[in-house]
Amino acid sequence: MTTENILISGASVAGPALAYWLAGYGFTPTIVEQAPALRDGGYAVDFRGEVHLGLLRRMGILGPIVRAKTDMGATTYVNAAGKKLASMPADLFAGDVEVLRGDLAQILYKASAPRAEYIFGDSIASMTETRDGVDVTFEHGPPRRFDLVIGADGFHSNVRSIAFGREEKFASHLGLYCAIFTLDNFLALDHASLAYNTPGKLVILNSARANTEAKVVFYFASPLIDHDRHDAEAQKTILAERFAGIGWETDRILDAMGDAPDFYFDSVGQINMDAWSRGRVALIGDAACCPSPVSGMGTGLAVVAAYVLAGELAAAGGDHRVAFPRYEEALRPYARRCQKQGEGAARFMAPESRFMSWLMNQNYRLMPYLPGKGLIAKSARKTAEGIELREYPPCSEVVTSP
Ligand SMILES: Cc1cc2nc3c(=O)[nH]c(=O)nc-3n(C[C@H](O)[C@H](O)[C@H](O)COP(=O)(O)OP(=O)(O)OC[C@H]3O[C@@H](n4cnc5c(N)ncnc54)[C@H](O)[C@@H]3O)c2cc1C
């Protein structure tokens, strides 16, 4: 085999899933994660259709994922006074299994850790490709040489910046921002969500972790804002300025923002690249082809991509010059369809015109009674199942404890 040691940057979804398959094929994966430990909790992500579920089953993690599922029920749309306008059953939008991203990352970590080296609290500082490998320096640890480097480090990928150039070359903004944090379940929601929208703004509050806490998700329409991505206080100010006084429980929710144990704020966008690899470096997951958070497809796409990239490397006997183009050829049409789903969804998340916002509320009110109500879920499932996965050489199983 021409390839043995593979460095993966990022331990969320794509990175650990890739490490799982690579180790099964006899490669030696090392994962470097910038955070000091696996990031906990977070927002809910979902899997849908047999392509996703089949891979999770083959990885032996479908059981643990189902046991960790959020079990969310209906989403109720309310007006500024909290009066219920419409109720949407969970199966109208949700996938087959919904789980918190942090819980999923824990499960993937557990499945891959027995046969992968994990380094937390570090990040790649530089990569120099030579004829035989990639010389990597780290922010903290000693320099090392790897045969290949894979960037699984998300929308703001560090590996992409180093190997391919500035993020702005590849990122497209979908006209939305998203913020999320955890707070007390002060409305005693029971496996349920409340949603409130005004023109250009959407607030969704849902119970989480068996109703012991709540999570709030804000979406607002905006062109790109010039702000420091690492300055959470400045981001909280932006959010408060946009949402204060809009009605319903929004001010109370904003008051809880200061105590939030977690706070996420980012633009909603996609990554589009002409090529996902350069020499011995390749990208996977959101780093390569982020379909956006609103697509509902990013997690499944990352798991599918991990299977394909590892399988192509195994099939090519570790020759990245053969495997990387085949990986891209197999996955690109699927990734594009996932992105299209994201573009469509972004248009309806927080429409800015009063009329569109009103129309959305009417739509939610009527949707449960419309004959075509299953079409949204059906179309998402069709997208999720829109790839025929190749069989790769046999992969030895990693037995994980239940
Ligand atoms: C608000 C929100 C809601 C979403 N909802 C859904 C949904 O309902 N359904 C769905 O399928 N998807 C959803 N997604 C998308 C989904 O979370 C992503 O598509 C998926 O997590 C992609 O996985 P990834 O491993 O490629 O990247 P990420 O999950 O972004 O992980 C990247 C990892 O790299 C690490 N990292 C970053 N920089 C460095 C560095 N310099 N060095 C080392 N490590 C680094 C990060 O800490 C992180 O652990 C949502 C996303 C968001 C933000």
The ligand as an SDF file (V2000), in Angstrom:
LIG
                    3D

 53 58  0  0  0  0  0  0  0  0999 V2000
  -27.6420   25.4600   13.1470 C   0  0  0  0  0  0  0  0  0  0  0  0
  -27.4120   24.2360   12.3370 C   0  0  0  0  0  0  0  0  0  0  0  0
  -28.4540   23.3560   12.1160 C   0  0  0  0  0  0  0  0  0  0  0  0
  -28.2420   22.2230   11.3410 C   0  0  0  0  0  0  0  0  0  0  0  0
  -29.2610   21.3430   11.1370 N   0  0  0  0  0  0  0  0  0  0  0  0
  -29.0580   20.2370   10.3940 C   0  0  0  0  0  0  0  0  0  0  0  0
  -30.0930   19.2890   10.1700 C   0  0  0  0  0  0  0  0  0  0  0  0
  -31.2100   19.4360   10.6360 O   0  0  0  0  0  0  0  0  0  0  0  0
  -29.8080   18.1870    9.4240 N   0  0  0  0  0  0  0  0  0  0  0  0
  -28.5630   17.9760    8.9020 C   0  0  0  0  0  0  0  0  0  0  0  0
  -28.3370   16.9510    8.2530 O   0  0  0  0  0  0  0  0  0  0  0  0
  -27.5740   18.8660    9.0740 N   0  0  0  0  0  0  0  0  0  0  0  0
  -27.7900   19.9840    9.7990 C   0  0  0  0  0  0  0  0  0  0  0  0
  -26.7890   20.8850    9.9910 N   0  0  0  0  0  0  0  0  0  0  0  0
  -25.5410   20.7050    9.2500 C   0  0  0  0  0  0  0  0  0  0  0  0
  -24.6130   19.7110    9.9030 C   0  0  0  0  0  0  0  0  0  0  0  0
  -24.3650   20.0580   11.2430 O   0  0  0  0  0  0  0  0  0  0  0  0
  -23.3020   19.7010    9.1260 C   0  0  0  0  0  0  0  0  0  0  0  0
  -23.5580   19.5580    7.7550 O   0  0  0  0  0  0  0  0  0  0  0  0
  -22.4380   18.5590    9.5950 C   0  0  0  0  0  0  0  0  0  0  0  0
  -22.1580   18.6940   10.9630 O   0  0  0  0  0  0  0  0  0  0  0  0
  -21.1440   18.5630    8.7910 C   0  0  0  0  0  0  0  0  0  0  0  0
  -20.2090   17.7950    9.4560 O   0  0  0  0  0  0  0  0  0  0  0  0
  -18.6520   18.0770    9.2810 P   0  0  0  0  0  0  0  0  0  0  0  0
  -17.9990   17.0450   10.1360 O   0  0  0  0  0  0  0  0  0  0  0  0
  -18.3170   18.1550    7.8470 O   0  0  0  0  0  0  0  0  0  0  0  0
  -18.4140   19.5440    9.8450 O   0  0  0  0  0  0  0  0  0  0  0  0
  -18.7090   20.1890   11.2630 P   0  0  0  0  0  0  0  0  0  0  0  0
  -19.8180   19.4680   11.9510 O   0  0  0  0  0  0  0  0  0  0  0  0
  -18.8140   21.6340   11.0560 O   0  0  0  0  0  0  0  0  0  0  0  0
  -17.3960   19.8870   12.1010 O   0  0  0  0  0  0  0  0  0  0  0  0
  -16.1650   20.4760   11.8510 C   0  0  0  0  0  0  0  0  0  0  0  0
  -15.2150   20.0960   12.9860 C   0  0  0  0  0  0  0  0  0  0  0  0
  -13.9250   20.6250   12.6990 O   0  0  0  0  0  0  0  0  0  0  0  0
  -13.4350   21.2550   13.8540 C   0  0  0  0  0  0  0  0  0  0  0  0
  -12.4720   22.2720   13.4420 N   0  0  0  0  0  0  0  0  0  0  0  0
  -12.7120   23.5030   12.9450 C   0  0  0  0  0  0  0  0  0  0  0  0
  -11.5550   24.1520   12.7040 N   0  0  0  0  0  0  0  0  0  0  0  0
  -10.5610   23.2870   13.0320 C   0  0  0  0  0  0  0  0  0  0  0  0
   -9.1520   23.3780   12.9950 C   0  0  0  0  0  0  0  0  0  0  0  0
   -8.5120   24.4810   12.6100 N   0  0  0  0  0  0  0  0  0  0  0  0
   -8.4270   22.3090   13.4040 N   0  0  0  0  0  0  0  0  0  0  0  0
   -9.0520   21.1720   13.8470 C   0  0  0  0  0  0  0  0  0  0  0  0
  -10.3890   21.0570   13.9130 N   0  0  0  0  0  0  0  0  0  0  0  0
  -11.1400   22.0920   13.5030 C   0  0  0  0  0  0  0  0  0  0  0  0
  -14.6550   21.8180   14.5420 C   0  0  0  0  0  0  0  0  0  0  0  0
  -14.4170   22.1050   15.9090 O   0  0  0  0  0  0  0  0  0  0  0  0
  -15.6400   20.6820   14.3410 C   0  0  0  0  0  0  0  0  0  0  0  0
  -15.5170   19.7070   15.3450 O   0  0  0  0  0  0  0  0  0  0  0  0
  -26.9760   21.9960   10.7730 C   0  0  0  0  0  0  0  0  0  0  0  0
  -25.9250   22.8860   11.0160 C   0  0  0  0  0  0  0  0  0  0  0  0
  -26.1330   23.9990   11.7980 C   0  0  0  0  0  0  0  0  0  0  0  0
  -24.9930   24.9430   12.0210 C   0  0  0  0  0  0  0  0  0  0  0  0
  1  2  1  0
  2  3  1  0
  2 52  2  0
  3  4  2  0
  4  5  1  0
  4 50  1  0
  5  6  2  0
  6  7  1  0
  6 13  1  0
  7  8  2  0
  7  9  1  0
  9 10  1  0
 10 11  2  0
 10 12  1  0
 12 13  2  0
 13 14  1  0
 14 15  1  0
 14 50  1  0
 15 16  1  0
 16 17  1  0
 16 18  1  0
 18 19  1  0
 18 20  1  0
 20 21  1  0
 20 22  1  0
 22 23  1  0
 23 24  1  0
 24 25  2  0
 24 26  1  0
 24 27  1  0
 27 28  1  0
 28 29  2  0
 28 30  1  0
 28 31  1  0
 31 32  1  0
 32 33  1  0
 33 34  1  0
 33 48  1  0
 34 35  1  0
 35 36  1  0
 35 46  1  0
 36 37  1  0
 36 45  1  0
 37 38  2  0
 38 39  1  0
 39 40  1  0
 39 45  2  0
 40 41  1  0
 40 42  2  0
 42 43  1  0
 43 44  2  0
 44 45  1  0
 46 47  1  0
 46 48  1  0
 48 49  1  0
 50 51  2  0
 51 52  1  0
 52 53  1  0
M  END
$$$$
